[in-house]
Structure formats: structure tokens, C-alpha cells
Amino acid sequence: MSLRVLTLSTLFPDMTRPNFGIFVERQTRELAHRDGVEVTVVAPLGIAPWPLSRAKHYAPLLNLPFREQWRDLTVYRPRFPVLPKIGGALHVANMTRAILPLVRRLHAEKPFDVIDASFFYPDGPVARRLSKKLGIPYSVKARGADIHYWGRNPATRKAVLAAGLDASGLLAVSEAMKRSMVALGMEEGKIRVHYTGVDLDRFSPQDREAAKARFGVRGPVLLAVGALIPRKGQDILIRALAKLPGVTLLLAGHGPSRSAYEQLADELGVGERVGFLDAVPHEQLPALYNAADVMALPSASEGLANAWLEAMACGTPVAITDVGGARELLKEPEAGRLVERTGDAFAEALSQMLTRQPDRDAIRATAMRFTWSANGDALLEHLRDISGKSG
């Protein structure tokens, strides 16, 4: 039985941001490759009004095509206005207004069976409005900050909860995320845990010394992969590094905290041992994980971070905080450690981990169940169920 899916996602890569929401793209491609499934992606672009639209963050988006074939997916990129820092509560109305004519036209030409919203805010509330306008059932997936931030923000909490209550079905990236959704008031019986996937062919163990040589580093190497923002906690690793002589820390990611982290590293006398790599192309990440002796991420909150899985698939142990789905992942001691979110705790844990020879095959084994194939199968089953097209 055929299934036509409208995937709605403000997290989706484009030619200016090839890593942005790449896990959503991979999940969507996996779904689209299933027999009898036709997927259309609407990936709205929030752009500030002129003259802010000429700022570095927005200007590249202005030249993106409205419609394109992106890695065998048909993707539409309608624009909607955003007001930086103060306009989050307006995203739903602005985005709905911008995309409704397009979705209405596409639905009239060839009706959709279900809307798959890939993030809870603003995607979920927008999917709710589209559903009411067009009579299409919808699902929303919770990933992390969409619940932990937008679900608790007084300006957006009501919209997030309404999207969850009216959805035909919900997805959570981990059991911990499911509990957070229930705590907000969503129906437990409506929520399925839908783990992310990892490309086990691409992310696999390689020769560690050769990988280090590729990035110009020697000796013990720590790696953190994630945006340079306070929630990810790279400053904690920099403080830990001051107590780990001879160790190099590589930070892969960009973000507004970079200058503060550079200053902190200099103040602590470890500036020469911290490498700021900016955003690393996804195809280079396997080599980077293999260059690291430990992948560390002191996050304040997560759903189930892709970086955790990717590192472990490469046979690299992780040192992470006890947030989100961390306990669901670290069921075997070989895979890594849960660490208190302080510089001293990370320094102690990392010191111990760096003195031990890891069993890389055992570490990789813990990630083997998180395949994109399993992810696609589960998503298809879920969307068929809520669309009434099971079987």
C-alpha cells in the first residue's frame, strides 16, 4: 500500500550548511527508499528582515533555491520571517503563513497521507495547524532542545504541549526523552521511542596513529563534537585539560562561545593544546573520531547525541554526562563513562581512561544495534499506523 509523506523540518542541510540536521536528512532518505513510499520535504528557512538579512548568518540562505533535488529528495525551502532573540513565539504563525499555500497546492495535486514533523518547535505546532487546515494526521519527533528548552519556555510551552496532545502519534529519540515529554503533560501511550541511526560502514575503527597524523596531532587526544555553546560544556573540558599535561583537546564545531573558550584556554595556559577545528564536514568525522583516544561531551542536556554513537561505532570510548539517553547507550563499561559535569570530575575520569587500552571491538559492538535500516523500518511502521495504511 502506497504512502505519501510530507516531511516538515526546520532542521535540514543545504549547500551553505551541509551538516545542519544531517541526521534528519539521513532518516528521511531511509524512509524514502522504502517500497511504496513517496516523500516530499518542506524545509522552511527562517530569515530576519532587511537589513538583518544581510548579516553573515542569513545572507547565504537568500540564494538557496526554492525547490531542488537534494540527494534524491524533493525539497522545498520557503522563507519565513524571524526576529532574532525576541521572536521565537512568532515562529509558528509566521512559518504557517509562509508554507500553507505551498502545502495546500501540493496536497491538492497529490494528497499526502501523513505529516512527519522532525522537530518539536516550531515544526510540531505548524504541523498541527496544517493538519487542522487540510485534514492530514501528523506525527512529531522530540530530539532534545525542542523539549528541554522550547517545552519549558513560558512563551512557547503551550504550543509545544498542544502539538503533542493533538498529534496522532509521537516519537522520542530516547526513553529519557519520552519521560520528559510525559512530564510536560503528553500522553505516554502515544509516544514511541525511535532511536537514531549511525552509518556503520562509514563510522568504523581505523588505525589510530594514522588518523592522528592526518590531523597533525600526537600523544593522547581528546575530542568534543558539537556546537560551541554553553549547553555542550566545552569550557568544562578546557578546565579539565589544565590538569592533564601532554594531552591535546580538539573541538569540532562552531558557535557563539568560541571567543570565550579561546580566552579561557589562554588564561589557563593550555591554548597551544586546544585545537579549534570549526565545523568539520561529515565525511571527515570518521577519521576525526579515530584520531581521538576519548570523545568527551559534558552536555547539560541531550536527547541521544549522534556524536556519542558515531564515536562508539569507531571504537572510541566516550566520557559524557548523565543526561538524556546516556544510560540507554552506556550499558557496557567498555563503551565509556558517565561523569559529573565539573572540570575536576572530567579531569579525573579522562586521566583514568587515557591510561587504559580500550577494547575497540567491544566499544563498537555497543553501537551496532543503532542502524539506519532499523530506524527507517520503525519510522515507516509508525507513519503507516497513524495514517491508517498499515500492512
JOFEN-V535993 format. One record per residue. N is the residue number from 1. RES is the residue in three letters. SS is DSSP state (H for helix, E for strand, L for the rest). NEAR is the number of other C-alpha atoms within 10 Angstrom. D_LAST is the distance of its C-alpha to the last C-alpha in Angstrom with 2 decimals. Layout:
BEGIN
N:RES:SS:NEAR:D_LAST + N:RES:SS:NEAR:D_LAST
END
This chain:
BEGIN
1:MET:L:9:7.14 + 2:SER:L:12:10.07 + 3:LEU:E:23:10.88 + 4:ARG:E:21:14.61 + 5:VAL:E:25:16.00 + 6:LEU:E:24:19.62 + 7:THR:E:23:20.87 + 8:LEU:E:24:24.09 + 9:SER:L:25:26.44 + 10:THR:L:22:30.19 + 11:LEU:L:19:29.85 + 12:PHE:L:25:29.37 + 13:PRO:L:17:31.76 + 14:ASP:E:18:34.07 + 15:MET:L:13:37.03 + 16:THR:L:11:39.41 + 17:ARG:E:14:37.28 + 18:PRO:L:13:35.22 + 19:ASN:L:18:34.47 + 20:PHE:L:15:33.59 + 21:GLY:L:16:30.06 + 22:ILE:H:16:29.26 + 23:PHE:H:18:26.67 + 24:VAL:H:19:24.76 + 25:GLU:H:22:25.08 + 26:ARG:H:20:23.89 + 27:GLN:H:19:20.77 + 28:THR:H:23:20.06 + 29:ARG:H:18:20.76 + 30:GLU:H:18:18.40 + 31:LEU:H:22:15.53 + 32:ALA:H:21:16.88 + 33:HIS:L:14:17.00 + 34:ARG:L:13:13.27 + 35:ASP:L:10:12.24 + 36:GLY:L:10:11.32 + 37:VAL:E:14:12.67 + 38:GLU:E:17:16.06 + 39:VAL:E:21:18.15 + 40:THR:E:19:21.52 + 41:VAL:E:22:23.77 + 42:VAL:E:23:26.47 + 43:ALA:L:23:28.90 + 44:PRO:L:23:31.84 + 45:LEU:E:24:35.26 + 46:GLY:E:21:37.64 + 47:ILE:E:21:41.17 + 48:ALA:E:20:44.41 + 49:PRO:L:14:46.77 + 50:TRP:L:9:49.78 + 51:PRO:L:7:51.85 + 52:LEU:H:14:49.49 + 53:SER:H:18:47.00 + 54:ARG:H:15:49.50 + 55:ALA:L:12:49.27 + 56:LYS:H:9:48.04 + 57:HIS:H:11:44.67 + 58:TYR:H:16:43.76 + 59:ALA:H:14:45.75 + 60:PRO:H:14:43.50 + 61:LEU:H:20:40.50 + 62:LEU:H:13:42.42 + 63:ASN:H:10:42.19 + 64:LEU:L:15:38.46 + 65:PRO:L:14:36.82 + 66:PHE:L:15:34.91 + 67:ARG:E:14:32.14 + 68:GLU:E:13:31.57 + 69:GLN:E:10:29.34 + 70:TRP:E:15:29.17 + 71:ARG:L:10:28.01 + 72:ASP:L:10:25.57 + 73:LEU:E:17:24.30 + 74:THR:E:14:25.56 + 75:VAL:E:23:27.43 + 76:TYR:E:22:29.47 + 77:ARG:L:22:32.28 + 78:PRO:L:19:33.83 + 79:ARG:E:19:36.84 + 80:PHE:E:20:37.60 + 81:PRO:E:19:40.91 + 82:VAL:E:20:41.41 + 83:LEU:L:15:44.56 + 84:PRO:L:12:44.99 + 85:LYS:L:6:45.46 + 86:ILE:L:8:45.78 + 87:GLY:L:13:42.95 + 88:GLY:H:16:39.79 + 89:ALA:H:19:39.48 + 90:LEU:H:15:39.58 + 91:HIS:H:21:36.71 + 92:VAL:H:21:34.08 + 93:ALA:H:15:36.12 + 94:ASN:H:18:37.32 + 95:MET:H:23:33.98 + 96:THR:H:21:32.30 + 97:ARG:H:13:35.24 + 98:ALA:H:17:35.02 + 99:ILE:H:20:31.35 + 100:LEU:H:17:30.54 + 101:PRO:H:11:32.08 + 102:LEU:H:14:30.13 + 103:VAL:H:19:26.73 + 104:ARG:H:14:27.61 + 105:ARG:H:11:28.55 + 106:LEU:H:14:25.47 + 107:HIS:H:16:23.24 + 108:ALA:H:11:25.41 + 109:GLU:H:9:25.18 + 110:LYS:L:9:21.41 + 111:PRO:L:17:19.57 + 112:PHE:L:22:17.67 + 113:ASP:L:22:14.49 + 114:VAL:E:25:15.50 + 115:ILE:E:29:18.61 + 116:ASP:E:27:18.67 + 117:ALA:E:27:22.26 + 118:SER:L:27:23.45 + 119:PHE:L:24:26.57 + 120:PHE:H:29:27.69 + 121:TYR:H:30:30.88 + 122:PRO:H:27:31.38 + 123:ASP:H:28:27.80 + 124:GLY:H:32:26.32 + 125:PRO:H:29:28.86 + 126:VAL:H:25:28.59 + 127:ALA:H:31:24.80 + 128:ARG:H:28:25.64 + 129:ARG:H:16:28.16 + 130:LEU:H:20:25.96 + 131:SER:H:17:23.30 + 132:LYS:H:13:26.07 + 133:LYS:H:11:27.52 + 134:LEU:H:15:24.48 + 135:GLY:L:13:22.05 + 136:ILE:L:19:19.29 + 137:PRO:E:23:17.63 + 138:TYR:E:29:18.69 + 139:SER:E:28:18.54 + 140:VAL:E:27:21.64 + 141:LYS:E:25:22.37 + 142:ALA:E:28:25.69 + 143:ARG:L:25:27.55 + 144:GLY:L:24:31.14 + 145:ALA:H:17:33.90 + 146:ASP:H:19:31.70 + 147:ILE:H:25:31.76 + 148:HIS:H:18:35.02 + 149:TYR:L:14:37.03 + 150:TRP:L:21:35.50 + 151:GLY:L:22:34.16 + 152:ARG:L:16:37.72 + 153:ASN:L:14:39.68 + 154:PRO:L:11:41.23 + 155:ALA:L:14:40.77 + 156:THR:L:20:37.00 + 157:ARG:H:18:35.85 + 158:LYS:H:16:35.23 + 159:ALA:H:22:32.98 + 160:VAL:H:26:30.95 + 161:LEU:H:22:30.53 + 162:ALA:H:15:29.65 + 163:ALA:H:26:26.88 + 164:GLY:H:30:25.49 + 165:LEU:H:16:25.90 + 166:ASP:H:18:24.35 + 167:ALA:L:22:21.28 + 168:SER:L:21:17.85 + 169:GLY:E:23:17.36 + 170:LEU:E:31:19.70 + 171:LEU:E:26:19.96 + 172:ALA:E:24:23.08 + 173:VAL:L:22:24.38 + 174:SER:L:27:25.84 + 175:GLU:H:20:26.43 + 176:ALA:H:21:29.81 + 177:MET:H:25:28.43 + 178:LYS:H:26:26.22 + 179:ARG:H:16:29.48 + 180:SER:H:20:31.23 + 181:MET:H:24:28.69 + 182:VAL:H:17:29.08 + 183:ALA:H:11:32.84 + 184:LEU:H:17:32.72 + 185:GLY:L:13:31.23 + 186:MET:L:22:27.46 + 187:GLU:L:15:25.16 + 188:GLU:H:13:24.39 + 189:GLY:H:9:21.26 + 190:LYS:H:14:19.72 + 191:ILE:E:24:20.43 + 192:ARG:E:19:18.47 + 193:VAL:E:17:20.60 + 194:HIS:L:22:19.51 + 195:TYR:L:23:22.13 + 196:THR:L:23:23.42 + 197:GLY:L:22:23.71 + 198:VAL:E:26:26.73 + 199:ASP:L:16:27.38 + 200:LEU:L:19:28.78 + 201:ASP:L:9:30.23 + 202:ARG:L:15:32.23 + 203:PHE:L:22:33.12 + 204:SER:L:21:34.87 + 205:PRO:L:22:38.38 + 206:GLN:L:15:41.27 + 207:ASP:L:10:45.00 + 208:ARG:H:17:46.08 + 209:GLU:H:14:49.63 + 210:ALA:H:13:48.61 + 211:ALA:H:19:46.15 + 212:LYS:H:21:48.97 + 213:ALA:H:11:51.29 + 214:ARG:H:12:48.87 + 215:PHE:L:13:49.14 + 216:GLY:L:9:52.85 + 217:VAL:L:19:52.78 + 218:ARG:L:14:54.26 + 219:GLY:L:11:54.41 + 220:PRO:L:18:52.01 + 221:VAL:E:19:49.40 + 222:LEU:E:24:47.23 + 223:LEU:E:26:44.43 + 224:ALA:E:27:42.71 + 225:VAL:E:27:39.88 + 226:GLY:L:23:39.25 + 227:ALA:L:20:40.76 + 228:LEU:L:25:44.42 + 229:ILE:L:17:44.14 + 230:PRO:H:16:45.54 + 231:ARG:H:15:42.19 + 232:LYS:H:18:41.68 + 233:GLY:L:23:45.15 + 234:GLN:H:27:46.63 + 235:ASP:H:23:50.04 + 236:ILE:H:21:49.62 + 237:LEU:H:26:49.24 + 238:ILE:H:26:52.32 + 239:ARG:H:19:54.28 + 240:ALA:H:20:53.09 + 241:LEU:H:27:54.13 + 242:ALA:L:19:57.71 + 243:LYS:L:17:57.78 + 244:LEU:L:17:56.30 + 245:PRO:L:11:59.06 + 246:GLY:L:13:58.17 + 247:VAL:L:19:54.47 + 248:THR:E:22:52.79 + 249:LEU:E:26:50.09 + 250:LEU:E:22:47.79 + 251:LEU:E:25:46.01 + 252:ALA:E:20:43.19 + 253:GLY:E:18:42.32 + 254:HIS:L:17:44.15 + 255:GLY:L:13:44.82 + 256:PRO:L:11:47.58 + 257:SER:L:14:48.92 + 258:ARG:H:19:50.04 + 259:SER:H:11:53.69 + 260:ALA:H:12:53.96 + 261:TYR:H:21:52.56 + 262:GLU:H:17:54.97 + 263:GLN:H:12:57.82 + 264:LEU:H:16:56.84 + 265:ALA:H:21:56.71 + 266:ASP:H:15:60.17 + 267:GLU:H:10:61.57 + 268:LEU:L:13:60.44 + 269:GLY:L:12:61.88 + 270:VAL:L:22:58.61 + 271:GLY:H:19:58.07 + 272:GLU:H:10:58.69 + 273:ARG:H:20:56.01 + 274:VAL:E:21:53.20 + 275:GLY:E:15:51.38 + 276:PHE:E:17:49.61 + 277:LEU:E:13:47.16 + 278:ASP:E:17:45.58 + 279:ALA:L:18:41.94 + 280:VAL:L:16:41.10 + 281:PRO:L:12:38.80 + 282:HIS:H:11:35.50 + 283:GLU:H:11:36.28 + 284:GLN:H:10:39.48 + 285:LEU:H:19:38.01 + 286:PRO:H:19:37.34 + 287:ALA:H:22:41.05 + 288:LEU:H:23:42.05 + 289:TYR:H:31:40.11 + 290:ASN:H:27:41.73 + 291:ALA:H:31:45.13 + 292:ALA:L:28:44.85 + 293:ASP:L:25:45.88 + 294:VAL:E:26:44.04 + 295:MET:E:28:41.62 + 296:ALA:E:29:42.71 + 297:LEU:E:26:41.31 + 298:PRO:L:26:42.96 + 299:SER:L:21:40.46 + 300:ALA:L:15:41.07 + 301:SER:L:19:37.35 + 302:GLU:L:24:34.08 + 303:GLY:L:25:30.38 + 304:LEU:L:25:29.76 + 305:ALA:L:22:31.89 + 306:ASN:H:15:30.70 + 307:ALA:H:19:34.30 + 308:TRP:H:25:34.16 + 309:LEU:H:26:31.29 + 310:GLU:H:25:32.77 + 311:ALA:H:32:36.14 + 312:MET:H:33:34.89 + 313:ALA:H:32:32.88 + 314:CYS:L:29:36.29 + 315:GLY:L:30:37.93 + 316:THR:L:29:39.80 + 317:PRO:E:31:40.22 + 318:VAL:E:28:39.79 + 319:ALA:E:24:42.07 + 320:ILE:E:23:40.23 + 321:THR:L:23:40.70 + 322:ASP:L:19:38.86 + 323:VAL:L:18:36.58 + 324:GLY:L:25:32.87 + 325:GLY:L:20:30.77 + 326:ALA:H:20:33.82 + 327:ARG:H:18:33.89 + 328:GLU:H:12:30.21 + 329:LEU:H:18:31.14 + 330:LEU:L:23:34.62 + 331:LYS:L:12:33.93 + 332:GLU:L:14:36.32 + 333:PRO:H:11:39.94 + 334:GLU:H:21:40.06 + 335:ALA:H:27:37.68 + 336:GLY:E:24:40.11 + 337:ARG:E:23:41.66 + 338:LEU:E:18:41.21 + 339:VAL:L:20:44.40 + 340:GLU:L:15:46.19 + 341:ARG:L:18:46.32 + 342:THR:L:16:50.01 + 343:GLY:H:21:51.96 + 344:ASP:H:17:53.79 + 345:ALA:H:14:50.67 + 346:PHE:H:28:49.04 + 347:ALA:H:21:52.35 + 348:GLU:H:14:52.61 + 349:ALA:H:17:49.04 + 350:LEU:H:24:49.14 + 351:SER:H:17:52.55 + 352:GLN:H:10:51.28 + 353:MET:H:18:48.13 + 354:LEU:H:17:50.21 + 355:THR:L:10:52.50 + 356:ARG:L:9:49.82 + 357:GLN:L:8:48.23 + 358:PRO:L:18:44.45 + 359:ASP:L:13:42.19 + 360:ARG:H:18:40.07 + 361:ASP:H:17:37.63 + 362:ALA:H:17:37.07 + 363:ILE:H:24:36.57 + 364:ARG:H:25:33.99 + 365:ALA:H:16:32.14 + 366:THR:L:19:31.43 + 367:ALA:L:23:29.48 + 368:MET:L:15:27.45 + 369:ARG:L:15:24.37 + 370:PHE:L:19:24.08 + 371:THR:E:15:22.43 + 372:TRP:H:21:20.89 + 373:SER:H:16:18.13 + 374:ALA:H:16:17.21 + 375:ASN:H:21:17.72 + 376:GLY:H:23:15.37 + 377:ASP:H:13:12.50 + 378:ALA:H:17:13.19 + 379:LEU:H:21:13.65 + 380:LEU:H:19:10.43 + 381:GLU:H:13:8.56 + 382:HIS:H:18:11.30 + 383:LEU:H:25:11.29 + 384:ARG:H:20:7.74 + 385:ASP:H:14:8.72 + 386:ILE:H:19:12.05 + 387:SER:H:21:11.33 + 388:GLY:L:12:9.37 + 389:LYS:L:14:6.59 + 390:SER:L:14:3.80 + 391:GLY:L:7:0.00
END
